[in-house]
Amino acid sequence: MNKLIALLGALSSLFGLNAAALAGEYPTDKAVVMVVPFAAGGPTDKVARELGVVMTKHLKQIIVVDNTVGAGGTIGARKVVQAPKDGYTILLHHIGMSTSPALYRNLGFDPMNDYEFIGEVADVPMLLLSTKSLTAKDFKELLPYIKANHDKLSLANAGIGSASHLCGLLFMSTIQADFTTVPYKGTAPALTDLMGGQVQLMCDQTTNVAGQVRSKAIKAYGATSLSRLTAFKDIPTLDEQGLKGFEVKIWHAMYAPKGTPKPVVDKLVAALQASVQDASFRAKMAELGAEVATPQRATPDSARALVQSEINKWTPIIKKAGVYAD
């Protein structure tokens, strides 16, 4: 028995040394793969690629983006859960990390327990939009118009579980009015029909609709942030127009597989902390209409608290709506 205990102790020490050695060497000349569970060119991909450039500098190792798409981001998220726990595969995901548990009956991962949290990265705000032919001049007129005509109105979104879908669900829940939702395969066709008047309302990210709003091809009735957007200071928030506390931000956070050694996670956290304070990254995000996380938010504890609070927020809304993505 004593020999067995000694053997187990030696093995434990050996594995501990291996983990410590891995952390001490990390990162080596092996590239770090940042999995983005959405298509190239989309809002999350844009955030990831700009972050990858600046984080490469601070981590002192190249970071490459891997777009693993499908099933509302869940395929890419599962890929990271199953990856080696060595710090060379990380995940950049958005608000979908907190809505997936309610949307998918067979998710295949646990957002709160299958990852090491690294930190928050950036938020992309949204706008409540309409086709330009809608007669309501502002939100004060829009709200009674919606309530009087909700059975004649349709609300477009970019697909079940998308940011625009979630925003629409929260909006309907908040104003206590249900109307027809029309899911599309992406923002582009939804926006085309909104401009053409085939659908009347939509909620979408500023990075997708800034040009159309500025050219007045569509109307913007309010921002879903709690303070006015720097890029759209003339558009009031929905909060200041009477929907107190209404906020939908498409936040992005970074994760590693559960069990990644803490010293490795600490190095990733340090690189993220430096990146969110990097002037070049902040400038690029401003161009996209995104708001970079503060250093206080770019931490494991803050990211974990955010995901849990967002799960608590969205689960009852999604379940009340009775929508599922599978």
Long-range contacts (C-beta under 8 A, 24 or more apart in sequence): 19-261, 20-261, 20-263, 22-86, 22-87, 22-261, 22-264, 23-261, 23-262, 23-263, 23-264, 23-267, 24-263, 26-86, 26-87, 26-263, 26-264, 26-267, 27-59, 27-60, 27-61, 27-87, 27-88, 27-267, 28-61, 29-61, 30-61, 30-88, 31-61, 31-62, 31-63, 31-64, 31-88, 32-59, 32-61, 32-62, 32-63, 32-64, 32-87, 32-88, 32-89, 32-90, 33-63, 33-64, 33-66, 33-88, 33-89, 33-90, 34-63, 34-64, 34-65, 34-66, 34-90, 34-91, 34-92, 35-66, 35-68, 35-76, 35-79, 35-80, 35-83, 35-89, 35-90, 35-91, 35-92, 36-65, 36-66, 36-67, 36-68, 36-76, 36-92, 37-67, 37-68, 37-69, 37-70, 37-73, 37-74, 37-75, 37-76, 37-77, 37-79, 37-91, 37-93, 37-96, 38-67, 38-69, 38-73, 38-76, 38-94, 39-67, 39-69, 40-65, 40-67, 43-94, 43-124, 43-205, 43-207, 43-208, 43-250, 43-288, 44-92, 44-93, 44-94, 44-252, 46-207, 46-288, 47-92, 47-121, 47-122, 47-124, 47-252, 47-285, 47-288, 47-290, 48-92, 48-252, 50-281, 50-284, 50-285, 50-288, 51-92, 51-121, 51-122, 51-275, 51-281, 53-281, 54-275, 54-278, 54-280, 54-281, 55-271, 55-272, 55-275, 57-278, 58-270, 58-271, 58-274, 58-275, 58-278, 59-267, 59-268, 59-271, 71-104, 71-325, 71-326, 72-96, 72-100, 72-103, 72-104, 72-159, 72-160, 72-161, 72-162, 72-325, 73-97, 73-100, 74-100, 74-104, 74-107, 74-108, 74-109, 77-109, 77-111, 78-108, 78-109, 80-115, 80-255, 80-256, 80-257, 81-108, 81-109, 81-114, 81-115, 81-257, 81-258, 82-257, 83-257, 84-257, 85-256, 85-257, 85-258, 85-259, 85-260, 85-261, 86-260, 86-264, 87-256, 87-260, 87-261, 87-264, 87-265, 87-267, 87-268, 89-256, 89-257, 90-118, 90-254, 90-255, 90-256, 90-268, 91-115, 91-254, 91-255, 91-256, 92-121, 92-252, 92-253, 92-254, 93-252, 93-253, 93-255, 94-163, 94-250, 94-251, 94-252, 94-253, 95-163, 95-166, 95-249, 95-250, 95-251, 95-310, 95-314, 96-161, 97-253, 97-255, 97-307, 97-310, 98-306, 98-307, 98-310, 98-311, 98-313, 98-314, 99-161, 99-166, 99-310, 99-311, 99-314, 99-318, 100-161, 101-311, 101-315, 102-311, 102-314, 102-315, 102-318, 102-319, 103-160, 103-161, 103-318, 103-323, 103-324, 103-325, 103-326, 104-324, 104-325, 104-326, 105-324, 105-326, 106-326, 111-307, 111-311, 112-304, 112-307, 112-308, 112-311, 113-258, 114-257, 114-258, 115-255, 115-256, 115-257, 115-258, 116-255, 116-256, 116-257, 116-258, 116-259, 116-260, 116-265, 116-300, 117-253, 117-255, 117-300, 117-301, 117-303, 117-304, 117-307, 118-253, 118-254, 118-255, 118-256, 118-265, 118-268, 118-269, 118-272, 118-300, 118-303, 119-253, 119-254, 119-269, 119-272, 119-273, 119-276, 119-293, 119-297, 119-298, 119-299, 119-300, 119-302, 119-303, 120-251, 120-252, 120-253, 120-293, 120-297, 120-298, 120-299, 120-302, 120-303, 120-306, 121-251, 121-252, 121-253, 121-254, 121-272, 121-276, 121-292, 121-293, 121-298, 122-251, 122-252, 122-276, 122-285, 122-290, 122-291, 122-292, 122-293, 123-249, 123-250, 123-251, 123-252, 123-290, 123-291, 123-293, 124-205, 124-206, 124-207, 124-249, 124-250, 124-252, 124-288, 124-289, 124-290, 124-291, 125-205, 125-206, 125-223, 125-224, 125-225, 125-229, 125-249, 125-250, 125-289, 125-291, 126-163, 126-164, 126-167, 126-203, 126-204, 126-205, 126-206, 126-223, 126-224, 126-248, 126-249, 126-250, 127-203, 127-204, 127-206, 127-209, 127-213, 127-220, 127-221, 127-222, 127-223, 127-224, 127-232, 127-235, 128-167, 128-171, 128-201, 128-203, 128-220, 128-221, 128-222, 128-223, 128-224, 128-238, 129-194, 129-201, 129-202, 129-203, 129-204, 129-209, 129-213, 129-218, 129-219, 129-220, 129-221, 130-194, 130-200, 130-201, 130-202, 130-218, 130-219, 130-221, 131-194, 131-195, 131-196, 131-197, 131-199, 131-200, 131-201, 131-218, 131-219, 132-195, 132-216, 132-217, 132-218, 132-219, 133-197, 134-200, 134-219, 136-221, 138-221, 139-221, 139-222, 139-236, 139-238, 139-241, 139-242, 140-241, 142-221, 143-175, 143-242, 146-175, 146-177, 146-179, 146-201, 147-175, 147-177, 150-177, 150-178, 150-179, 151-179, 153-179, 153-180, 153-200, 153-201, 154-179, 154-180, 154-181, 154-182, 154-199, 154-200, 154-201, 155-179, 155-180, 155-181, 155-182, 155-199, 155-200, 155-201, 155-202, 155-203, 156-181, 156-182, 156-184, 156-190, 156-191, 156-193, 156-194, 156-199, 156-201, 156-202, 157-181, 157-182, 157-183, 157-184, 157-190, 157-202, 157-203, 158-183, 158-184, 158-185, 158-186, 158-187, 158-190, 158-204, 159-183, 159-184, 159-185, 159-186, 160-323, 160-324, 160-325, 161-323, 161-325, 162-187, 163-204, 163-205, 163-248, 163-250, 164-190, 164-202, 164-203, 164-204, 164-205, 165-323, 166-248, 166-314, 166-317, 166-318, 167-203, 167-204, 167-224, 167-248, 168-201, 168-202, 168-203, 169-317, 169-318, 169-321, 169-323, 170-246, 170-248, 170-317, 171-203, 171-246, 173-317, 173-320, 173-321, 174-243, 174-246, 175-243, 191-218, 194-218, 203-248, 205-250, 205-289, 206-231, 206-232, 206-288, 206-289, 207-288, 207-289, 207-290, 210-289, 224-248, 224-249, 225-249, 229-289, 230-286, 231-286, 231-289, 249-291, 251-306, 251-310, 253-303, 253-306, 253-307, 254-303, 255-303, 265-300, 269-298, 269-299, 269-300, 272-298, 273-298, 273-299
